[in-house]
Amino acid sequence: MQNLKILAVDDSPTMRRIIINTLKRAGFNDVVEATDGKDALAKMKVEDFNFIITDWNMPEMDGLTFVTNVRSSKEFESMPILMVTTRSVKDDIVQAMKAGVNSYIVKPFTPDTLKDKIMQVLQAT
């Protein structure tokens, strides 16, 4: 499980750092950063990933559009995706789930919450 290659997508360098440090503490050491959905899609064309953690609110291409793009590709339609965002309104969560995220975490979150959600998503997929 811990040898997953994770793509962390967030426009905030601070939040990417928090996610990466949290993942490393949880034993996930192979993490690649992307600054937005456009950057992430470009990286997915040249590298193989096993899991995506994405923010919603980003410039260029937001997380919802990114998830929709990932899900529309045969190659990535079953890729596990965890959305980590400040958007906590029920309608937003429903919209993200309909777009194809496997699970959803509202910021701020604890390291245990992130690890637990990743494990839940992996067990369900």
C-alpha positions as CSV (number, residue, x, y, z in Angstrom):
1,M,0.0,0.0,0.0
2,Q,2.7,2.5,1.0
3,N,4.4,2.2,-2.4
4,L,1.7,4.3,-4.0
5,K,2.7,7.2,-6.3
6,I,0.6,10.1,-5.3
7,L,-0.2,13.3,-7.3
8,A,-0.8,16.2,-4.9
9,V,-2.6,19.1,-6.7
10,D,-3.0,22.4,-5.0
11,D,-2.2,26.0,-6.0
12,S,-0.9,26.8,-2.5
13,P,2.8,25.8,-2.0
14,T,2.1,25.8,1.7
15,M,-0.8,23.4,1.4
16,R,1.2,21.1,-0.9
17,R,4.0,21.1,1.7
18,I,1.5,20.2,4.5
19,I,0.0,17.4,2.4
20,I,3.4,16.0,1.4
21,N,4.8,16.1,4.9
22,T,1.6,14.5,6.2
23,L,1.9,11.8,3.6
24,K,5.5,11.1,4.4
25,R,4.7,10.7,8.1
26,A,2.1,8.2,7.0
27,G,4.6,6.3,5.0
28,F,3.8,7.6,1.5
29,N,7.1,8.8,0.1
30,D,6.5,8.9,-3.6
31,V,4.6,12.2,-4.1
32,V,4.6,14.5,-7.1
33,E,3.3,18.1,-6.9
34,A,1.1,19.9,-9.4
35,T,0.0,23.6,-9.1
36,D,-3.4,23.2,-10.7
37,G,-5.5,20.8,-12.8
38,K,-3.8,21.8,-16.1
39,D,-0.4,21.1,-14.6
40,A,-1.7,17.8,-13.1
41,L,-3.1,16.5,-16.4
42,A,0.3,17.3,-18.1
43,K,2.1,15.3,-15.5
44,M,-0.3,12.4,-15.8
45,K,0.6,12.1,-19.5
46,V,4.2,11.4,-18.7
47,E,4.1,9.7,-15.3
48,D,2.0,6.9,-13.8
49,F,0.2,7.7,-10.6
50,N,-1.9,5.4,-8.3
51,F,-3.7,8.1,-6.3
52,I,-4.7,11.8,-6.7
53,I,-5.2,14.3,-3.9
54,T,-6.7,17.6,-5.3
55,D,-7.9,21.0,-4.1
56,W,-11.0,22.5,-5.6
57,N,-10.3,26.2,-5.8
58,M,-7.3,26.7,-8.2
59,P,-6.5,29.1,-11.1
60,E,-6.1,27.8,-14.7
61,M,-8.2,24.6,-14.1
62,D,-10.1,24.1,-10.8
63,G,-10.3,20.7,-9.1
64,L,-13.8,19.9,-10.2
65,T,-12.9,20.5,-13.9
66,F,-9.7,18.4,-13.3
67,V,-11.7,15.5,-11.8
68,T,-14.2,15.6,-14.7
69,N,-11.2,15.5,-17.2
70,V,-9.6,12.6,-15.3
71,R,-12.9,10.6,-15.2
72,S,-13.6,11.2,-18.9
73,S,-10.4,9.4,-19.8
74,K,-10.6,5.6,-20.2
75,E,-7.1,5.4,-18.9
76,F,-7.9,7.1,-15.6
77,E,-11.6,6.5,-15.0
78,S,-10.9,4.3,-12.0
79,M,-8.1,6.4,-10.5
80,P,-8.7,7.0,-6.8
81,I,-9.3,10.7,-6.2
82,L,-9.5,12.5,-2.8
83,M,-10.6,16.1,-2.8
84,V,-9.1,18.3,0.0
85,T,-10.8,21.7,0.1
86,T,-12.2,24.5,2.2
87,R,-15.6,24.1,0.5
88,S,-17.8,22.5,3.1
89,V,-21.4,23.2,1.9
90,K,-23.3,19.9,1.4
91,D,-24.1,20.9,-2.2
92,D,-20.4,21.3,-3.0
93,I,-19.7,17.8,-1.6
94,V,-22.5,16.3,-3.6
95,Q,-21.2,18.1,-6.7
96,A,-17.7,16.7,-6.2
97,M,-18.9,13.2,-5.6
98,K,-21.0,13.4,-8.8
99,A,-17.9,14.6,-10.7
100,G,-16.2,11.4,-9.6
101,V,-14.1,12.0,-6.4
102,N,-13.9,8.9,-4.2
103,S,-13.9,10.9,-1.0
104,Y,-13.7,14.4,0.4
105,I,-11.9,16.2,3.2
106,V,-12.6,19.7,4.4
107,K,-9.5,21.9,5.3
108,P,-8.1,22.1,7.9
109,F,-7.6,18.4,8.5
110,T,-5.4,16.3,10.8
111,P,-2.7,14.0,9.5
112,D,-4.8,11.0,10.9
113,T,-7.8,12.2,8.9
114,L,-5.8,12.3,5.7
115,K,-4.2,8.9,6.2
116,D,-7.6,7.3,7.2
117,K,-9.4,8.8,4.1
118,I,-6.6,7.5,1.8
119,M,-6.9,4.0,3.4
120,Q,-10.7,4.1,3.1
121,V,-10.5,5.0,-0.6
122,L,-8.0,2.3,-1.3
123,Q,-10.0,-0.3,0.4
124,A,-13.1,0.7,-1.5
125,T,-11.5,0.7,-5.0
